[in-house]
Amino acid sequence: MDYIELVKIAYTAAGMAYAPYSDAKVGAALLTDDGSVYTGCNIENSSYGATICAERAAVSKAVSDGKRSFTAIAIASNLDGFTYPCGICRQVLAEFSPDMDIVLCDGNEIKAVRLSEIFPNAFKL
Ligand code: THU
C-alpha cells in the first residue's frame, strides 16, 4: 500500500465524518503491519468533550480487531493546510507504534513525518 493510496482512503473516510458543530471533517486511514487498513472519521457530540477524533476511531477499530502494530496513518480533512494529529491522538498512537509514519496531506501535496519526530518523549508507565 503506497501512501498516495492511503491518503485517498483517508479522504474517503473524511466523507463519513459526523461534524455538525465544527464542520471540520477529518478522515484517517491506519495501515497495520500485516497490510490491512482501518479507517476512521471524527464523531462529534453535543457534549463536546465526548467527541472522538478520526485517528482514535481508526485505532479503536484496529485494536478491537486484534491489530496493535501500525506502520502509518494518513490524515485528511476539509481544513486548509496539513491536518496534524491532536495531542491526545499522538499519545494514543504512540502507545502502539511510536515510530510509525504520519502521512499528512493538503490536496495533492503529501508528506510523511515520524510520530517520534512530532511527539518525542511520549508518556509511558
Ligand atoms: N479532530 C480530529 O478528528 N483529529 C485531530 O487530530 C484533530 C481534531 C476533529 C475533532 C473535532 O470533531 C474537530 O476535528 C474539531 O476539533
Residues whose N, C-alpha, C, O or C-beta is under 5 A from the ligand:
A	BS01	THU	S22 A24 V26 N42 E44 T51 I52 C53 A54 E55 Y84 P85 C86 C89
